[in-house]
Amino acid sequence: MQDTVLPILYQDEYLVAINKPHNLLVHRSSIAAEESVFALQLLRDQLNCWVSPCHRIDRKTSGVLLFALSAEVDKAMKMQFENHATQKKYLALVRGYLPESGMTDRPLAKENGTLQDAVTHFRCLKQVELEIEVSRYPTSRYSLAEITPETGRMHQIRRHFAQLRHYLIGDKTYGECKHNKMFEQRFGLNTMLLHASELSFVHPITGVNIHITAPMSDEFTRILTEIGMV
């Protein structure tokens, strides 16, 4: 991945947004000290300028990742994210049949145990039933979800859907191991099927409303095709 050219979705003299691939860390982290390739360094070298991520998405999550090209813009955009002034949408493949739409507002605990408010809205885009036995059931059901988080807590979508028992496929931390194993063995899946598909915000310099969309990764599309969702 060292020679990866990151797909640019939006760029001006203040900001640049990429479509981050699955399995790429945003920046150096003590929890993955063995890694040497990061989106920040790749983009910096690709553009040959200073960049700073305005927010984070998980290593195994693909999709829209916004960078600032100056410290002033970085501070302004981080404030928008912290104040929940941005709008984000995600796509995820989850276990089971989701209702047509819904939400959950169960608080989520920080590492120190303090509870934080967390709100996640979702709607079901598609459903499929596979003639594949997993656990004690003769068939397996899955849903493609469009997810709109109001808040931005650590692993919020993954944790909220685990609480709902609609586990994200490929999520090794909060997911369901038997369904993950089936997708690995049957379909060769080696990542988590969560994609940051849209990001909207007010440009911190121009005041213009910006809306950025990211096409789904080839891996996500391949899996949906193989299970008959597209």
Order of alpha helices (4+ residues) and beta strands (2+ residues): beta-beta-alpha-beta-beta-alpha-beta-beta-beta-beta-beta-beta-alpha-alpha-beta-beta-alpha
